[in-house]
Structure formats: structure tokens, C-alpha cells
Amino acid sequence: MPEETQKKPKVLVVDDERVIADTLAMILNQSGFEARPVYSGEKAVELAAEFLPDMLISDVIMADLNGIDAAIRMRAMLPKIKILLFSGQAATADLLEKARAQGYEFEILAKPVHPQDLLSRLRQQ
């Protein structure tokens, strides 16, 4: 079957709220992606080294390593990775400004993210 021989885009879904990461990964897996959930920025960076994702979808505010710093580390490992961040917290603006000052620009969606909005953004990438 041609669909099975076609490479599915790999997506790493990062959120310290497990139900969000698991749900987004499930939706993406049902929508033609190969998605894996992970629950911390540190674990995301570790998994990226072996999973080699095409895309990263990450919450910004997390306890160990925030999503922006995780994205910067992944971009260093995987220069072509597409990155989409989401957040429901005001502290995100300061982190984005800090990243911009370092030469990084990331697209950010407000939480909660509707699955259809997320899928349409990924397909535009």
C-alpha cells in the first residue's frame, strides 16, 4: 500500500501536563503523523537525539527546562526541525523576548489549542 511506504512526519509533543501531551500525540497519530508524547523539556531533548523528530510541539512553561530552551537545544541538534510552541501563561512573553535577543524566532499558539487549529498549522509547516 502506498500510504505505508510514505514516511510519516515525526512529531515530538512536550507538555508537563500528561493528559495534554498524550491527547495531542493521539490526535496526531490518528491524523497521519508519527507522534510521541514526552512530559518534560529535559526528556524531550534526550528523546529528540534518538527519535529525530521533524517537528516539535511544546508547552513553554515547564518545571525543569522550559519549552523555548528545549527548542533552542533541539534546533542546535536538528537544524531543520519545525517548532511550534504553545502556552497559557503570561510569563511566556519574557522568555520569547530572551530567545529573540539570542536570534531565535518561534511561532506560539495560545492554550488551549483546538486540535483542528493545530493540524492546520502543522500542515502549513
Residue pairs with C-beta under 8 A, 6 or more apart in sequence:
8 32
8 33
8 34
9 32
9 33
9 34
9 54
9 55
9 122
10 33
10 34
10 35
10 36
10 51
10 52
10 53
10 54
10 55
11 25
11 28
11 33
11 34
11 35
11 36
11 53
11 54
11 55
11 56
11 57
11 122
12 35
12 36
12 38
12 44
12 47
12 48
12 51
12 53
12 55
12 56
12 57
12 58
12 74
13 21
13 24
13 25
13 28
13 35
13 36
13 37
13 38
13 57
13 58
14 21
14 37
14 38
14 39
14 40
14 41
14 43
14 44
14 56
14 57
14 58
14 59
14 62
14 67
14 70
15 21
15 24
15 37
15 39
15 58
15 59
15 62
16 39
16 40
16 59
16 62
16 63
17 59
18 37
18 39
20 59
21 37
21 38
21 39
22 37
24 35
24 37
24 57
24 113
24 115
24 118
25 35
25 36
25 37
26 35
27 115
27 118
27 119
28 35
28 119
28 122
29 35
31 119
33 55
33 122
36 47
36 51
36 53
38 44
38 47
40 62
40 63
40 64
40 65
41 58
41 62
41 64
41 65
41 66
41 67
41 69
41 70
42 64
42 65
42 70
44 56
44 58
44 65
44 70
44 74
45 65
45 70
45 73
45 74
45 77
48 56
48 74
48 77
48 78
48 81
49 77
52 78
53 74
53 78
53 81
54 80
54 81
54 82
55 81
55 82
55 83
55 84
55 122
55 125
56 70
56 71
56 74
56 81
56 82
56 83
56 84
57 84
57 85
57 86
57 118
57 122
58 67
58 70
58 71
58 83
58 84
58 85
58 86
59 67
59 85
59 86
59 87
59 111
60 66
60 67
60 68
60 85
60 86
60 87
60 89
60 91
60 92
60 95
60 108
61 67
61 87
61 89
61 91
61 92
62 70
65 73
66 95
67 85
67 87
68 85
68 95
68 96
68 98
68 99
68 104
68 106
71 83
71 85
71 99
71 104
71 106
72 99
72 102
72 104
74 81
74 83
75 81
75 83
75 104
82 125
83 106
83 107
84 106
84 107
84 108
84 109
84 118
84 121
84 122
84 125
85 92
85 106
85 107
85 108
85 109
86 108
86 109
86 110
86 111
86 113
87 108
87 110
87 111
88 110
88 111
88 112
92 108
96 106
96 108
99 105
99 106
107 121
109 117
109 118
109 121
